[in-house]
Amino acid sequence: MIAFAFVGLMVLVFLAIPVAAVMGLLGLSLNFIFTDIPLWRALGEISWGAFTEYTLLAVPLYILLGELFLRTGIAEEMYTALSKWVSWLPGGLMHANVASCTMFSATSGSSVATAATIGTLAIPQQRKYGYDEKLFLGSIAAGGTLGILIPPSINMIIYGVLTNSSIPQLYMAAIVPGLIMAAMFAGRS
């Protein structure tokens, strides 16, 4: 039976079917073999329960907030202000990357959005001032990882919903390590 499931998994994946659909199809088809309880009858209730969790409403709102900051120019003004504020430090623009990633993480809640936004704003500055590209992009990549640690993190919201944990307690537990990591990244820049 395991061999059948593995072969089915490989065939469906090599047919370029999305992995989530493959796992769903295998789960539903193997349900008939391994149990007498029909899984497909409970599928609607499980989906309804997951999609009606009001806490998950925060996820698209944080994405919208990050997008608004980028489109209105607030993110660019933030980067410019932080770059002027830390310009006296050696490698000041890399410190501005880490500081901007820290600030933007507190609004977007996503590592990918943080790294993409700050990268979009910072790369022209890197070319203008002639910073080493690998080191400069490394500071953006490191600072971008703060997006999942500094509240409000989308990953923490999803984790809190899945584990039935208190999201404010998760936020309180993550803020100090997030700021310590930001300070360590800035120290290495």
C-alpha positions, 0 to 999 in steps of 0.5 A: 500500500505504501508503494502504491501511495508513493508511486501515485505521489510521484506520478501526480507530481511529475504531471505538474499538478500542484502539491496541495492538490496532489496531497488532497487527492491522495488523502481522499483516495487512500481514505477508502483503503485505510478507514471505513469513515468517509473523510470527504463528508467531514471535509466541508466542516473542517474547511468551514471551521478553518476559513471562518476563523476571524483572527485570519482576517489580519493576514490580508489587512497586514498585506494591504498595509505593507502595499499601501506603504510601498505605493504611497511612498511612505516606505521610500521616505522611511528608508531615506530618513533612516539612511540619513539618520545612520549615515555617520556609521561606517557602512551607513547604508547597510545599517539603513537596510537593517533599520528599514527592514526592522521598521517595515517588518513591523508593518508588513508582517512578511519576510518576503514583502520586507526583503522585496520592498527594501531591496527595491528601495535600496539597490539604486542607492547601492549602485549610486554609492558603490557598495560591495553588492554581495555584502549589501544584498546580504544585509537586506536578506538578513534584515528581511528575515526579521519579517517573521519575528518582529510583530505583527508577523503573519506566520505568528498569526497562522501559528497561533490559529493552528495551535490555539495559542494566544497571538498577543503572547506570541507577539510579546515573546518575539519582540525582544528576540527580534530587536536583539537580532536587528541589533546583531545584524546592524553590528555585523554590517 
